[in-house]
Amino acid sequence: MYGSAPAAPVTVGAEYEARIEDTAREGDGIARIEGFVIFVPGTKVGDQVKIQIDRVMRRFAIGHKV
C-alpha cells in the first residue's frame, strides 16, 4: 500500500571516504553517500574524511571519523 523505504546505501561497521558538505544544527558535520545523509561529529565543512558507520536509521546514518 505505502511501499517500503529504499535500502540505505551504507551498512553498520563499514568504512567510507566522504567530504563533509554541511553542518547540522547540533554542530555535527554532514556527509552524503549516494545522497544518503550521514552525521559525523567532530568534523567541519570541507573535511575529507574516512567514516565508519555506527548506526543506520531510515533516513540518515550516524558515523565517526576513523
C-alpha positions as CSV (number, residue, x, y, z in Angstrom):
1,M,0.0,0.0,0.0
2,Y,2.6,2.6,1.0
3,G,5.6,0.7,-0.3
4,S,8.9,0.3,1.5
5,A,11.7,2.8,2.0
6,P,14.7,2.2,-0.2
7,A,17.5,0.4,1.5
8,A,20.2,2.6,2.9
9,P,23.4,2.6,0.7
10,V,25.6,2.2,3.9
11,T,25.9,-0.5,6.5
12,V,26.9,-0.6,10.1
13,G,30.6,-1.1,10.6
14,A,31.5,-0.3,7.0
15,E,34.0,2.5,6.2
16,Y,33.6,5.1,3.5
17,E,35.5,8.1,2.2
18,A,33.4,11.3,2.1
19,R,33.6,15.0,2.2
20,I,31.8,17.0,4.8
21,E,29.3,19.2,2.9
22,D,27.3,20.9,5.6
23,T,26.8,21.4,9.3
24,A,23.8,20.2,11.3
25,R,22.1,22.4,13.9
26,E,23.9,20.4,16.7
27,G,27.2,21.1,15.1
28,D,27.9,17.7,13.6
29,G,29.3,17.5,10.1
30,I,27.1,16.2,7.3
31,A,28.4,13.9,4.6
32,R,26.4,12.2,1.9
33,I,26.9,8.7,0.4
34,E,24.7,8.3,-2.8
35,G,22.6,11.2,-1.4
36,F,22.1,9.5,2.0
37,V,22.8,11.8,4.9
38,I,25.5,10.7,7.5
39,F,26.1,12.8,10.6
40,V,29.7,12.8,11.7
41,P,30.6,14.5,15.0
42,G,34.0,16.4,15.3
43,T,34.2,17.4,11.6
44,K,33.7,20.7,9.7
45,V,32.7,21.7,6.2
46,G,35.4,20.8,3.7
47,D,37.0,18.0,5.6
48,Q,37.8,14.9,3.5
49,V,37.4,12.0,6.0
50,K,37.1,8.3,6.3
51,I,33.9,7.5,8.2
52,Q,32.9,4.3,10.0
53,I,29.1,3.8,10.3
54,D,27.8,3.3,13.8
55,R,24.1,3.4,13.3
56,V,21.7,3.3,10.3
57,M,18.2,4.8,10.5
58,R,15.6,5.0,7.9
59,R,16.5,8.5,6.6
60,F,20.1,9.0,7.9
61,A,23.1,7.4,9.5
62,I,25.5,8.3,12.3
63,G,29.2,7.6,12.0
64,H,32.5,8.6,13.4
65,K,35.8,9.7,11.9
66,V,38.3,6.9,11.6
